[in-house]
Each structure stands twice: as structure tokens, then as C-alpha cells.
């Protein structure tokens, strides 16, 4: 996901460059069955804090994310794809969904998926709107997610239709909100997706598993600032064994420690944005969210977001157009 504020290419007429462009906006993907003659592809993305909103347009093709690509690009996102023109067949977790105009589908980048996207009969062009959240920021449990991926959500009627129209408005209106408010908007949209998804989840066993996953996630979220947070502490607090805890996270294709680190980093990133008009040091922010080793925090932040915390804060201050924005002078003990 693009989070640093740097611009990305938006259009190409080269099939060879198309997969690279999709990779830059989303994750590593294979593109097949494209016709090089008169090929066009375009992606336009903007961010509401940790939610990336994108509009993708191209010609008939197959887009795949394989296990080998996932091993080389481990970024974990929950994505919602809504067809605005053309149609698609989406496969993930052993299911197949036919997605028509206005319909949408959920899928995760941490597991293989496949899109066969078909252009309109008139000109072979399709348009897809994509909403991308870091998986660690979504309250939807893994059992719920596996039960909801590659299912067609009706974008024309009922509550799924209400959500579909709201999501489309976000793309077309591109609401201008300040950076601190953007995080709240991103969370509210994610909550709407989760609430509607919850109404589809059925079965007593599934509900029990979902309840346990949610309990674990809530405990982690409430104790991120505790530097002693660990798998053993979480297992004891939720009355399960370490083995059971690790098995739950293995089903998510994540480890417990990686989940804690990603949640801490995302919380730091969001606070950096929210505090640009306040005199808060990066040292204070990182310690608030459980990082005791500042060098470790700086390296981890750059690995995930592509820039150092200080560079990220400077870019956020410049992009805010807020006259109160503070670019704190570097301190010897602060983070590069």
C-alpha cells in the first residue's frame, strides 16, 4: 500500500509494465491472458489514513496471486473489490464468485486468489474499485474472513447495497479530510464492512471460534503499549494454551509476534499523522506503543513503510497544509 505520500505511475500501454504498476499500488501479482494490441491499464489511488482507495481500469485479463508470490511479498491486506464496468470471476478459499456491475467481493492478500476480469462487450474495458486495509487493522476474525471471501455481495439492494453505494461515493467524491480525521473515517468504513459481514456468518461452531478470535484481538489491541506483551501473556489472559493460540494465528498465516509488531507500527504511524500539530517526539510515540528499543523501531518502520519515521513525519506535515504543523528538530536521542 502506498503510505509515504510519494506519487505512483497511473497509466501504461505496455503489458510488460502493467504487473509492475499493480505491484506498486497493491501487492505482487501475475497478469495473464492480456492482448498486447491496443492494451491500456490505469490505476488511481488515494489514501484516507490506513485505507487506500483505488480505481483500476484495463482490458480483459487474468490476475493471480500465487503461493510463491506471497512468499516473496508477505504484505497482508484485506481488500474489497467492486465492479463498476464489466464483470469478473473471483476464486479464493475453495469458492468462486461471479461479480457483476455494482457487486463486490472480499479477498485477502495473505492467501492465493485469482481474478478473471472481463471487459464490457462494447470495448473490452472494465473498471474496478478497490478498498485496501492492513489486515492487522481489521477486527474481522480469520474464521469470519475465510467464510466470506469469494462471495458475491449484492451492490444493488439491502444493506449490502447501502454499503456499496457508500463505498462508491468515497471513490467518486474523494472527500477531503484532515489527516487525523482520515484514520477515523478508515476505521468507520472497516466497521461497516465487518458489521454487514457478521450478519452472514452462521453456525454455532463458527460463532464460538469467531468469539475466541475476537477476544484475542481485543486483548492485543488493549495492551499494545505494554512492552511485556507476549504469546504467553495473551494465552493466559484469554484462558487458552500457548499451542492453541499459535494454531489460531497459523490459520491467519501470521505469527503472534508479527501481529503485535504490525499493530504497534500501524498505531505509531497513525499517531505520527495525528500529532503533526503537537509537540510530540517520535521517541514518546514509539514508547507509548510498546517499543523500548528505538533502533529496532526505526528499522521496522522503514521496512514496512519505506521511509524512516522522521521522513514520514516530515512528509505528513508538508501534505497537511496545516499552519500549526510541527517538524520537530532532530534530537540526538530521537529516531532517524
C-alpha positions in Angstrom: 0.0 0.0 0.0 1.2 3.5 -0.8 1.6 5.3 2.5 4.6 7.6 2.2 2.9 10.2 0.0 5.2 9.7 -3.0 3.5 9.6 -6.4 3.0 6.3 -8.3 2.6 5.8 -12.0 -1.1 5.9 -13.1 -1.3 4.7 -16.7 0.5 2.4 -19.1 0.1 1.0 -22.6 2.7 -1.8 -22.0 1.5 -5.2 -20.8 5.1 -5.8 -19.5 4.8 -2.8 -17.2 1.2 -3.5 -16.1 2.1 -6.1 -13.4 4.8 -3.8 -12.0 2.2 -1.0 -11.7 -0.3 -3.2 -9.9 2.5 -4.4 -7.6 3.4 -0.8 -6.7 -0.2 0.1 -5.9 -1.2 -3.2 -4.3 0.9 -6.4 -3.9 2.9 -8.7 -6.2 0.5 -10.2 -8.9 0.8 -12.2 -12.1 -1.1 -10.9 -15.1 -2.1 -13.4 -17.8 -4.3 -13.6 -20.9 -3.8 -10.0 -21.9 -3.9 -8.8 -25.5 -0.8 -6.6 -26.2 -2.5 -4.9 -29.2 -4.3 -1.7 -28.0 -3.6 -2.6 -24.4 -4.3 0.1 -21.8 -4.2 0.0 -18.0 -4.7 2.7 -15.4 -4.7 2.9 -11.6 -5.5 5.9 -9.5 -5.1 5.7 -5.7 -5.5 8.0 -2.8 -5.4 7.3 1.0 -7.6 8.0 3.9 -5.0 7.3 6.6 -4.6 3.5 6.5 -7.4 2.9 4.0 -6.2 3.0 0.3 -9.0 3.8 -2.2 -8.2 2.9 -5.8 -9.8 2.9 -9.2 -8.4 0.4 -11.7 -9.2 0.2 -15.4 -8.0 -2.1 -18.1 -8.9 -4.8 -20.7 -9.9 -8.5 -20.3 -7.2 -10.4 -18.3 -6.5 -12.8 -15.5 -4.9 -11.6 -12.3 -3.4 -14.1 -9.9 -1.7 -14.1 -6.5 0.1 -17.4 -6.1 1.7 -19.0 -3.0 5.2 -18.3 -4.5 4.3 -14.6 -4.9 3.0 -14.5 -1.3 6.3 -16.0 0.0 8.2 -13.2 -1.8 5.8 -10.4 -0.8 4.2 -11.1 2.6 2.2 -7.9 3.0 -1.2 -8.9 4.4 -4.2 -6.8 3.4 -8.0 -7.2 3.4 -9.3 -5.9 0.1 -12.8 -5.3 -1.2 -13.2 -5.2 -5.0 -16.3 -3.6 -6.6 -17.0 -3.9 -10.3 -18.2 -0.7 -11.9 -17.9 -1.9 -15.5 -17.5 -5.4 -17.0 -17.7 -8.5 -14.7 -15.3 -10.9 -13.0 -15.0 -14.4 -11.6 -13.1 -14.4 -8.3 -11.7 -17.5 -6.6 -10.3 -17.9 -3.1 -10.5 -20.3 -0.2 -12.2 -23.0 -2.4 -15.0 -20.8 -3.6 -15.9 -19.0 -6.8 -17.9 -15.8 -7.1 -19.4 -14.2 -10.2 -19.2 -10.4 -9.7 -21.4 -8.2 -11.9 -21.6 -4.5 -12.2 -22.1 -2.9 -8.8 -21.4 -6.1 -6.9 -18.4 -6.5 -4.7 -16.3 -9.3 -3.1 -13.8 -9.6 -0.2 -10.4 -11.3 -0.5 -7.1 -11.4 1.4 -3.6 -11.0 0.0 -2.1 -13.4 2.5 -3.7 -16.4 0.7 -3.8 -17.2 -3.0 -6.6 -15.7 -5.1 -7.5 -15.4 -8.8 -9.5 -12.8 -10.7 -10.7 -13.4 -14.3 -11.8 -9.9 -15.2 -13.8 -9.4 -18.4 -14.3 -6.2 -20.2 -17.5 -4.7 -21.4 -18.7 -6.2 -24.7 -18.7 -2.8 -26.4 -15.0 -2.0 -26.0 -13.4 -4.8 -23.8 -12.9 -2.2 -20.9 -13.5 -2.9 -17.3 -13.4 -0.7 -14.2 -12.8 -2.0 -10.7 -12.8 0.0 -7.4 -10.5 -1.5 -4.7 -10.5 -0.7 -1.0 -7.4 -1.9 0.9 -6.9 -2.1 4.6 -3.9 -3.5 6.5 -5.1 -6.9 7.8 -3.9 -6.1 11.3 -6.3 -3.1 11.5 -9.4 -5.1 10.7 -11.5 -6.6 13.6 -12.9 -9.3 11.3 -11.7 -12.6 12.6 -9.9 -15.1 10.5 -12.7 -17.6 10.6 -15.2 -15.0 9.5 -12.8 -13.9 6.7 -12.4 -17.4 5.4 -16.1 -17.8 5.4 -16.7 -14.6 3.5 -14.0 -14.4 0.8 -15.0 -15.0 -2.8 -18.7 -14.5 -2.1 -20.8 -12.1 -4.1 -22.2 -9.1 -2.2 -25.2 -7.6 -4.0 -24.4 -4.0 -4.6 -28.0 -3.0 -5.6 -30.3 -4.0 -2.7 -30.5 -4.4 1.0 -27.7 -3.5 3.4 -25.0 -4.7 1.1 -26.4 -2.2 -1.5 -26.3 0.6 1.0 -22.7 -0.2 1.8 -21.9 -0.5 -2.0 -23.3 3.0 -2.7 -21.4 4.5 0.2 -18.1 3.0 -0.9 -18.6 4.2 -4.5 -19.3 7.7 -3.2 -15.9 7.6 -1.4 -14.2 6.9 -4.7 -16.1 9.5 -6.8 -16.3 12.3 -4.2 -12.7 11.8 -2.9 -13.6 13.5 0.4 -11.1 16.0 1.7 -10.5 15.3 5.4 -7.5 16.3 7.6 -5.0 13.6 8.3 -6.1 13.0 11.9 -9.8 12.6 10.8 -8.8 10.2 8.0 -8.0 7.5 10.5 -11.5 7.7 12.0 -13.1 7.5 8.6 -11.0 4.5 7.6 -12.0 2.7 10.8 -15.7 3.6 10.4 -15.7 2.1 6.8 -14.0 -1.0 8.0 -16.5 -1.4 10.8 -19.4 -1.1 8.3 -17.8 -3.9 6.3 -17.4 -6.0 9.4 -20.9 -5.4 10.7 -22.5 -6.4 7.4 -20.2 -9.4 7.1 -21.2 -10.5 10.6 -24.8 -10.9 9.6 -23.8 -13.5 7.0 -21.7 -15.7 9.4 -23.8 -18.7 10.7 -23.2 -21.9 12.6 -22.6 -22.4 16.4 -19.1 -23.8 16.0 -18.1 -20.9 13.8 -19.6 -18.4 16.2 -17.6 -19.9 19.0 -14.3 -19.7 17.0 -15.1 -16.2 16.0 -15.8 -15.2 19.6 -12.4 -16.5 20.7 -10.5 -14.8 17.8 -12.2 -11.6 18.6 -11.4 -11.9 22.3 -7.7 -12.4 21.5 -7.6 -9.5 19.1 -9.3 -7.2 21.6 -6.8 -8.1 24.3 -3.9 -7.4 22.0 -5.3 -4.1 20.9 -5.9 -3.0 24.6 -2.3 -3.9 25.7 -0.2 -2.8 22.7 1.6 -0.3 24.9 2.8 -3.0 27.3 6.4 -3.9 26.3 5.9 -7.3 28.1 3.0 -8.3 25.8 3.8 -11.8 24.6 2.1 -15.0 23.4 2.3 -16.5 26.9 0.7 -13.4 28.4 -2.1 -13.4 25.8 -2.7 -17.1 26.2 -3.0 -16.8 30.0 -5.3 -13.8 29.7 -7.7 -15.5 27.3 -7.6 -18.9 29.1 -6.2 -20.9 26.3 -2.9 -22.8 25.8 0.1 -21.4 24.0 -0.3 -24.2 21.5 -3.9 -23.2 20.8 -3.0 -19.6 20.5 -0.3 -20.3 17.9 -2.6 -22.6 16.0 -5.2 -19.8 15.7 -2.5 -17.4 14.2 -1.1 -20.1 11.9 -4.6 -20.2 10.3 -4.2 -16.5 9.7 -0.8 -17.1 8.0 0.7 -14.9 10.7 2.6 -15.3 13.9 1.5 -13.8 17.2 4.7 -11.7 17.5 4.4 -10.4 13.9 0.8 -9.4 14.6 1.8 -7.5 17.7 4.6 -5.7 15.8 2.4 -4.8 12.8 -0.3 -3.4 15.1 2.3 -1.4 17.1 3.8 0.0 13.9 0.4 1.0 12.5 -0.6 2.7 15.8 2.7 4.6 15.7 2.1 5.7 12.1 -1.4 6.9 12.8 -0.2 8.8 15.9 2.6 10.4 13.9 -0.1 11.8 11.5 -2.5 12.8 14.3 0.2 14.6 16.2 1.8 16.7 13.4 0.4 19.9 15.0 1.6 18.9 18.5 5.0 18.9 20.1 5.3 15.1 20.4 8.6 13.4 19.8 9.0 10.2 17.9 10.6 8.8 21.0 7.5 9.4 23.0 5.2 8.0 20.4 7.2 4.8 19.9 7.5 4.1 23.6 3.7 4.7 24.1 3.1 1.8 21.8 5.5 -0.7 23.4 8.8 -0.1 21.5 11.7 0.0 24.0 14.5 -0.2 21.5 14.4 2.9 19.3 16.8 1.5 16.7 14.6 -1.6 16.3 11.5 0.7 15.9 13.3 2.8 13.2 14.4 -0.2 11.2 11.0 -1.9 11.5 9.1 1.2 10.5 11.3 1.7 7.4 11.0 -1.9 6.4 7.2 -1.6 6.3 6.6 1.9 5.1 9.7 2.5 3.0 10.9 5.7 4.8 12.2 6.4 8.3 9.8 7.7 11.0 11.3 11.2 10.8 11.0 11.3 7.0 7.4 10.1 7.3 6.5 12.8 9.8 8.1 15.5 7.5 6.1 14.3 4.5 2.9 14.2 6.6 3.5 17.7 7.9 4.1 19.0 4.4 1.0 17.3 3.0 -1.3 18.5 5.8 -1.2 22.2 4.8 -1.8 22.9 8.5 0.0 26.1 9.6 0.3 24.5 13.0 2.2 21.5 11.7 5.4 21.0 13.6 8.5 19.5 12.1 10.4 18.8 15.3 14.2 19.5 15.1 16.1 16.3 15.3 17.4 15.3 18.7 20.4 13.2 19.4 18.2 10.6 21.1 15.4 10.7 18.6 14.8 8.3 15.7 16.3 8.9 12.3 
